Amino acid sequence: MSDVCCGTDGPVAEDLAPWWRDQGLALPAAAGVLWLTGLLLEFGGAEGLSVLSYAIGLAAGAWTFAPAAIRRLITGRGQGRLGVGLLMTIAGTGAILLGHVGEAAALAFLFSIAEALEDRAMDRARHGLRALLSLIPETAVVSRAGTDERIPAEQVRRGDVLLVGAGDRVSTDGVVEAGHLWLDTSAITGESIPVEVAPGDEIAAGSVNTSGTLRITAVADGRDNSLTQMVELVEQAHANKGDRARLADRIAQPLVPLVLLAAAAIAAYGFVVDDPQTWIERALVVLVAASPCALAIAVPVTVISAIGSASKFGVIIKSGAAFEQLGTIRTIAFDKTGTLTRNEPRVVATHAANGHTDAEVLSLAAALEATSTHPLAAAVVAASPDHPAASDVHEHAGHGVTGLVDGLRVRVGSPRWVAPTDLSGQADAMASQGMSLIVVEVNDQACGVIGVRDELRPEAAQAISALHQQGVSTVMLTGDNARTAQAIASEAGIREVHAETLPQDKADHIRASMATAPTAMIGDGINDAPALATATVGIAMGASGSAAAVESADVAFTGHDLRLLPQALAHARRGRAIMTQNVVLSVALIALLPLALFGVLGLAAVVLVHEVAEVIVIANGLRAIRTQRHSQPEARIDDYSARQQRPSMIGTR
């Protein structure tokens, strides 16, 4: 992808380096290796070398957070100046002053590696924007002064007349000036069935022209259209998410000033009673007693255990922050196509007339549709694979197909082109159930009408019911028409439906829902990316989802079984409960402060209590590995790459 896709001013991310070449992980990894080396040297009796190894490891780990924490303390405002980073810096300093360099090195390693992994997760999310930008063609054909000229897409201006050939993407938003055909708008609306467009209709950037030539008038510049705005929405949503305080930070904000004030007051008291050495030492012991040793591992050990076990049943959670938030979800918004439905249009109803049978209607239609790659044609052929051969077949762009079958003149197309006549009542009823209609005509008389629809996944209703039993409310957000959306939602058991929504509309609905309750969005399309990035937790259907959806989301399913969703929520809630227990125990260690203050506990006793607490926290956190197993269908796919192997559903009609 070159810069012309979105303007020379727009950054295009480079491929994310593998973890072993990630510079952000270099210092934390070095800190860990040096800390372990120090432990081995200390065990072997090489005290001097062990202290040196600890000191170098401490410097490597602390460099990733201590300077930033001090800088934020000096230049920041409000509670944003405080955080776990500052508390860890203070605790490490206290440990060093009391001669416990090894413990300080351990703290620096644990905290730096957790922060580095979190930053890498955010980098992965930002790199997902490449998939969005790839939808914008690098060039566009513009008709100017009677000649056609190919120019960089970024140079397209409002009012330009664009020519879009068969198979080409539309470079910017526009209005159809000439042409009557079908567009694949799945990148914008997520719908697998193309839509018919005619002069005067509005179309969005990223749509694919399935046949013929389309002439449109641009209504937006090449670098400022619905797709570039989608990228901006995703960037802004990720930036907002990055500012959310995690559980440990929320605890540290009130704890840091209290610890600092207590230590300062204790040291100052030493000068008042003319015994500064004793009370300064006690102040340092208080700092160590208040150090977040257990807190530093309370959350990570639980998160790592829970994330690892979740991956075993098909749920990939990208970061600790995402896991924390997953356990709070109270509302889930569903995309329709590819999430609640199979994203595979199928024949679901057939009505025959004038002495014909349903099988005959399907057979005649399949004979003509066999030469077409239109999604509706594929569904008809699949419903009648043993159809007769057709001759003199002609495809009429935007309308349908004509031909001869066993000497009969057959015409197959949309109700706008082939009137259903005596079958109008059945056609209206089928349309009200969200079906796309194909009318079959023999010798100028309508003989049947076929209904095609993207059907609900078989486990969807069960999954929705399980969510409702957990107290989670559900809503559908889809770019499809209201009748189809209501029909699918009714089958699934979802009562609240927002249809005919664009990507920005979905993000706005998610934002409004988040104002009342933590909200997750689950989708699989590029058009879902802004909503996935905006939601408290974005969940992508990994097996069938687009790269942009998977990368914009916080959680991805390796399969497509929706029953993973209630299972994942229950797992996250249990993990969050364990995490809370660990945090409570860690914070409870503050009870050591009075004992350290009055000299009841010395430094050795304080360190011993901390080590025991850390063992308890680790043991409790490891309980998050256990999870309830539910049988899943064999259709689960365990590889993201499978989504790239699906046959194209782009039609030619």
N, C-alpha and C positions, 0 to 999 in steps of 0.2 A: 504494500500500500504506500503510495506516494503522498506527499503533502498536498497535492492538488485536490484531494478528496474533500478536504474541509478548509482549504485556505492555507496559505503559507504561515499564517499566524497561529494556526491550530496545531498543537503538538500531536505527534503520532507516536505512541508508546512503542518502545522496543520490546522484543520478546523477553519475558521474565526469565532470569538466569536460574538454572537448577540450584537446589539448596546448597550443594557442596561448593558452588561458585558464588554464592550470595555474600557480598562484602558485609552486609548487615549482620550476618551470623558469625563472621570471623572472630571478632573480639569476644563475644560470649562463649564461643566454642573454645577459644584459647584459655579463657578464664577457667572453664571447667576442667580442661586437661591439666593446667597448672595446679589447680586445687587438688585434684586427685594425685598428682605427682607429689605435692606437699604432704598429703596423708601417708603415702608410701614411704617417703623419706623419713617422716616423723616416726613411723612404725619401725623403720630400720635403724633408728637411733641417730640419724644425721640431722640434728636439730638446726644447725646453721643453714644448711641447704634447704631444709623444709620451710624455714621462715622466709628465705629468699624466694622460693617458688610461690609461697602464699602471697608474698608482697607483690610480685609481678602479676600474678593472677588477679589479685585485688585491683591493681591499677587498670588491667585490661577490662575487667567487668565494670568497674565504677566509672570508667571513662564514657560508657554508653548512656549513663543516666545522671551521675552526680553533677557535672557542669551544667547540664540543662536544668536540673532541679534548683541549683543555686541561682542561676540566671533568672528563672521564673520567680523565685522568691524575691529577687531584687527588683525586677522590672514588671512583674505581673500585677494584676489587680484582683481584689476580693479573694474568695476562696480558691480561685484558679491558681493562686500561687502555691497552694499546699497540695500534697499528694503523697502516695506511697514512696515515690522517688526521693522526696526530701526526708521522709522518716527513715528510709533505708540508709541514706547518707549520714544522718545523725547517729543511727545505731552503729554503723560501721566505724564512724569516728570514735565513738565511745569505746567500742571493743578494741580498737587500735591503742588508744590511750591507756587501756588497762592491760595491754600486752596480749590480747587474744586475736592475733592477726589471722589465724586459720578460720575462726568463726566469721570474721569480717569478710574474708575471701569467699566463703560459702554463701553468705548473704548476697554479695555482689554477683556471683555466678547465677544463682537462682533467679534473681530479679532481672538481670540483663538478658538471659535466654528467654524468659517469658515475654519481655518487651519486644525482643527481636522477632519472635514467632508471630506476635500480634501485628507488627509492622509488615511482615511478609504477607499476611492474610489481606491487609488493606491494599498492598501493591498488586496482588492477584486480582482484586476487585477492579482496580483502576485499569489494568491491562485488558479487562473484558470489553472496554470501549472500542477496541480494535474491531470487534465483530460488528458493532453498530456502524462504524465508519466504513466498513467494507461494503455496505449496502449502497453507498453513494458512488455512482460511476465516475471514473476519472475524467471522461470526456463526454461532451454532448454535441449533437448536430443542431445547429441554429440556422434558420432561414433568414437571411438578411439581403436586402436589395436584389431579390430575385435569384440569389445563389445560396447553395447550402454549404455551410462551413463547420468543420469540427473544431471545437475549442475546449480548453480545460473547463470542467464543470463549475469550478469556483468563479469563472468569469461570466456565467449566465446572470442576466439581470432581469428584473421585473419587466414584463412586456415583451420579452423575446419570444419568438415563435420557434418551438422545438419540434423536431421530427424524431419519433421513437419507433425503431424498427422491431420486427418480431424477435422476441427473446431479450430485448434490451430493457434496462431499468430506467425509470423516469428520474432525471437528475435533480428536479426541484418541483415544488408544488405548482399545479397549473389547472387550467380549464380546457376541456376538450374543444377544439375548433373544428376538426374534421376526423371522421373515423367512427365506426360502430363495431365494437368488438368486446372481448373479455380481458380483464386485468387480474393478475394474481396479486392480491393485496395482503397476503399472509404476513409480510414483514410489518405491516402497519396495524392490521386488525386481528391477525392471528388465525383468520378463517382459511380453511383448506380449499373451499369452493370458490373459484373466481367470480368476479362480479361483472355485470354487463355495464358498459359505459357508452354514451352517445354524446353528440355535440351539446355543450352547455354543462356537462357534468364536471364536478371537481374531482381531481385525483391528487394523491399525495406522493411526495418523493419516496423512492424506493420501491414503488409498485412495478410489476413486470408486465410488459405487453406480451400477450400470449400468441398473437397472430397479426398479420397485416401490418399496416403503417398507421401510426397515430400522430396527429398534428395537434399540439397543445400550445396554449399561451401561458407563459410563466407568470405566476402571481407572487413569487418570492425569489430573492436572489439565491444563487447557487450555494452561498456559504451561510444562509440564514433561512432555513426551511424546517419542515416538521422533523426531519431526521437529525439535523444538527441541533435543533432544540431538544430532541430526545437525549442526545449525548450530554448536553448541558444539564438536563434534569438529573441524569444518573450521576454526573460529577458532583452536583450540588448535594444530592442525597447522601452520597458517600462522605462528603466533607462534613455534613451535619452529624452523621453517625459517628464519625471519628471524634467528635467533641463530647460524646456522651460519657459521663463518668462511670467507671466500673465499680463493682461492689467494694473492692479493696480501697479505691480512691475515696469513695463516699465515707468510709470509716476513718480513713487517714485525715481527712480535712479537719474534723474537730479534735482528733487525737494529737496531731502535730503541735498545735499551739499549747495544749495542756501540758504535754511532755516538756516542751521548751521552757515554759513558765515555771514548771515544778523544778527542773534542774537548775535554772538560773536562781530561783529563790533559795534552794538548798545551798548552792555555792555562796550566795550573798550572805546567808545566815552564818556561814563559817567565819566571815570577816567580822560579823557583829560580835560573835562570842570569842574572837581571837584564836580560832582554831581552824584556819582555812584549809590546811592539808587534809584533815579528817573529813570535813564536809564537802570539799571538792571531790574527794575520792567517792564519798557516798553519792554525790550528784552524778558521777560517771556510772556508778553501779545502778542508779535509778534509770539512766539512759539505756543501759543494757537490759534491765528488767522490763523496760517498756519497748524494747526493740521488737520489731514484727517478725521474728524468726518463724514462729508458727504461722502467722498471718501470711507471710511470703509464700508458704507452700500450701496453706489451707485451701485456697482456691485452685491453684495449678494442679495439684495432685488429684483433686476431684474431677476437674475438667478433663485432664488427660485420660483418666480412667474411663470416664463416661463417653468421651468422644471416641476412644478406641473401641469400646464395646458397641457403640451405635453403628460404627462402620461395618461391624460383622453382620448386622441385619439390614444393611443397605442404605444407611443414612450417613452422609458425609457432612460433618459440622466443621466449618472452616476456621473458627477461632473461639477462644474462651469467652469473649464478649457475646458472640452469637449464641453460645450455649447458655450463658446466664440469661439472656433475653428470651430464649426459646421456652424456658420454664415459666415465663410470666404471661404467655399468650392467652388472650380471652376472646379474640375475634379472628377468624380466618377468612380472607377473600380468595375466591377461586376464579382462575381463568376457565373458560369453557373448553375451547377446542384444543385437544392434545393433553388436557389436564383431566377434566371431568369426562371428556369423550375420547374416542380412540384416534381421532384425526384420520379416519379412513371412511370416506363416504360409502354407504351401502344402500342397496334397494331394501326398503322396509315395508312398502305397500304397493299393490298393483290393482287397478280396477279396469275391467274390460267391458266392451259394449259391442252391439251389432253382430252378435253371434260368435264373437271371438272369446277365447279363454285367456286367463292371466298368463299361462305359459306361452301361448302364441304371441301375445303382445310383447313379452320379454324377448322371445326369440327373434321377432321381426326387428325390434329395436337393437338388439345385440348384433344382428347381421350388419347393420349400417354403422354402428358405433365401433365395430371391431377395428376400423382403420384410424380411429381418433385416439389421441392421448389426453383428451379432456377428462378431468376427474370424474364427472358424472358418467361419461362414456365407459370408463374403466369399471365403475360400479355396476353398470348394466351388463357388461360382458361377463363380469364375475358371477352375476346372478343367473346367466344363461350361457354356460360355456359351450354347450352342444348346439349352437345356432347354425342355420344354413348360410351359404355363401351369398354375398350380394354383388351386384354388378352396376356399372355406370354410377358409382358413388361420387357425390359432389358435396363438399363441405362449404357451407355458407357462413362466413365469419360473423360471429355475434348472433347467429340465429339457430342453425342446426345442420342436419344432414339429409340429403335425398338420395334415392337409388332404387334399383329393381331387385326384388327378392321373389324367386319362383314366379316371375312374370307379373308380379304386383308392384304398382307404383307406391313406394313407401316414403313418408316424410316424418322425420323425428326432430323435435326441437322444443323450445320453451313455449309456454302458453301465449306469449306475446306474438309468436310467429305461427304457431299451429293452435287454432282455437279448439278448446275441449268440447264445445257444443253441448251434446247431451250429457256429458260427464262434468259439467261445470260445478254441480253441487258437490260431487266427490272431490274435485280438484280444490275447491275452497276449503273443504274439511281437512284435506291433507295439508294444505298450506298453513292452516291454523295450528297444525301440530308441528310446525317448524320444518316441513319437508320442502326440498327443492323439487320442482315438477318437470317431468318430461312427457310431452304428449306425442302419441303415435297415431299417424294417419295413413290409411290404406285407400288408394283410389279416391282421394279427396274427401274421405269420411273418417272422422276421429273414431278410432277403435279401442283406444285405451290410454290410461294415464298412469305414469310410474312415479312413485315418491322415493326420493333419495335423501338420506340424512346421515350425519355423523352421529353414531349411536353412543349412548352413555356407557362408560366402562362398567363391567358387571359388578365390580366390588364398590362402586362409588356410593350407592345408597347406604351400604353397610358402614362405610367409613364415615359418612356424614352423620349417621345415627350414633355411632360411637363418640364422635366429637360432641354432639348435643348432650350425651349422657355425662361427658366430662365437664359440662357447663360452658362449652365453647360455642359461641354463635357463629353462623356462617352467612356469607354473601357471595353472589356471583357478579363478576365484572367481565364483560365481553364486548367485543366489537361487532358481534353478530346482531341481526335484527331482533326486535322485541319478541315476536311470536316464537321464533326458534329458541331464544334464550329462556322464555317462560316455560316452554314444553320440556326442555332438558332439566331446568331447575326443579320443576314439579316432580319429575321422575326421581331426581336425586334427593329430594327432601329439603331443598333450599328455598326459603320464602322471600328473601330480599334479593332483587335482581336489578342490575344497572346495565342496560343494553346499549348498543351503538356508541360505545365509548372509544375514544382515541387514547393513545398512550398517556398523554398529559392528563386526560380525564381520569384514567385509572389511578394515576399518582395522586390527583386531587382527592379522590374518594378515600384512598388509603390515609392521606394526611388528616382528613376530617375524622375518620374512624379512630385514628391514634390519639385524637384529642380526648376521647372518652374511655379508651381501653387499649392495652398493648395489642397490636394487630399484625398478623402475618399475612403475606401474599404468596400464593403458590401458582406458578405458571411455567410455561415451557417455551414461549415465543420471544422473538426479539422485541416485539411490541410490549411485552410485559416487563422489560428491563427497568424502565423508570420506576414502576410500581414496586418491583422487587427490591430496588435499591432504597426506596423511600420507606418501606415498611419497617416496623420494629425488627422483624426477621423476614427475609426473603427466602423462599423455598423454591428450588427449581426441580422440575421433573428431568433428572439427568439422562435417562435412557433415550428419551425422545426430544429433549429440549435443545434449543439453539445454544451456540457457544456464548452468545451475549447474555442469555438468561442464566446459564449455569455460572458464569463469571460474576454477574451482577448480584447473585443471590448469596446469602450467608450459609445456607444449607442446601444440599443437593441430594436427591434420591438416585441411587445407581440403577434402580428399576422404576417401574411405572405403577406399582400397586399402591393405591391410595390408602390402604389400611396401614401402611407404614406411618401415616401422618398421626393418628391417635396414639400409636405405639411410641413414636418419637416424642410427642408431647408428654406422655406419661413418664418416659425415661428421663426427660429433661427436668420435669418437676421433682422426681425423686432425687436426681443429682443435685438440684438446687437446694433441696432440703438438707442433704448431706453437707453441702457447701456451707449452708447457714450454720449447721451444728459446729463445723470446724472453725468458722469465724467467731462464733460465740465463745468457744473454748479459748481461742487465741486472744480475744479481747479480755477474757476473764483473767488472764495472766497479769492484768494491770493491778490485781489485788496484791501482787508482790511489791508494789511501790512502797506502801507504808512500812512493810517489813524491811525492805532495803534502806528506807529512809532512817529508821531508828536503829540500824545495825543488827537487827535480829538475824537477817540473812546476809552472808557475805557474798563476794563475787562467785566463789565456787558453787555455793548452794543455788544461787540464781541461775547460773549456767546449767546446773544439773536439772533443775525444774524445767527450764526451757527445752532441754534435750528430751526429757520424758514427754513433754507436751507435743513435741514434733513427732515422736514415734506414734503417739495416740492419733494425732491428726492424719498422719500417713495411713495408718491402719484403717481409720474410719473412711478416708477418701477412697481407698481401694475397694470399698463396698460398692462404689458406683459402677464397677465393672459388671456386676450382676445385672441382668435384665431379663424380663419375661420374653419368652420366645413365642411367636405366633406363626402358624403355618402360612406360607406365602405360595401363590400359584407358580407353576413352572415357567410362566411367561416372563418372570423377572430377568432383566438383563444386567449383567454385572460389569459393564464396561461403557464408559462415556462415549467411546468411539463408535458404538453401535448406532448412535443417532446420525452419524455421518453416512451410514450405509443404506438409509432408506431410499426407495425409488422416488424420483421427482414426481410431484403431483401437479406440475404446471401444465395447463391445458393448451390446446391450439385452436379452440373454437373461436 
